[in-house]
Amino acid sequence: MSRTRSAQPDSRATLRGGLPDRYLTPDDIAEIFDVPKETVYQWRKKRTGPPGFRIGKHIRYDPAVVHRYVAERMTIDAA
């Protein structure tokens, strides 16, 4: 039985409410920031978005690092 989209928790709410118990995927990052997945890959290529890391051929993001990245961006933009 496959999980439907409505059965999956909203990753933005998860990040706001606490850190998820797993590493985030590029799809999660795209959903959190409401951008296309291609934008996430361009951020990685240009080193402008939240830093990710490779596990084999897969890219993952540590939720704590993503949270820190957002906090830093908010501080920079508030100045």
N, C-alpha and C positions, 0 to 999 in steps of 0.2 A: 504494500500500500504506500503510495507516494504522498508526501506532505504537500498540501496546497499552500499557496502564498499566504492566505489568511491565517493558517495555522502556525506560521513562522512568526516569532517575535519581531517587533520593529527594532532594528539595530540602533537607530537613533535614540529611542527610548531606553534601550539597554545601556548605551554609553552614558546617557544622562543619569540614569538610576543607579549605576554601578558598573564595574567592569565585567564584561562577559567572561565566561570561563573557557574561552577558546580564542585563538588568534583570528584576526579579521582577514577576509579575502578582498581582492579588488572590487568584487561586487558589493560587499559590505561598505567599503569606503565610498564607492559611487553613490550608494543609497544614503549614507550618512550625510554627505555633502551635497546631495541632489544634483549630481553631475553625471554625464555619460561615462561609462567605463573607460572609453578611449582617453578621456581627460585624465583619469587616474594614471593610466600608462604613460601619458605625456609628462605628467608631474614627476613620475619616477625617472623618466629619461632625462629630464631637465633638472632634476634634483630640487624641485620647488615645493613639492607637497610633503605630506607626512612620510617619514622614512620607513621603508619596508625592508624585508629580507627574504632571501630565497631558502626554500626547503626543497631540494631537488629542482624540479622545473617550475615549482609553484611559488608565487609571491604571497607573503603573509605580512600582517601588520600587528604589532603589539598594541593592544588597546590603551595601555598606560602611556605609551609613546604618542599615540594619536591624540589622546587627551591633553598631554603636555604641549603638543604642536598647536592645538586649537587655543590653549591658554596663552601661548607665546604670541600667536597671531592677533588675538584680542588685545593684548598689551601693546603690541606694535601699532595696531590700527587706532587705539585709543589715544596715543601720544600725538 
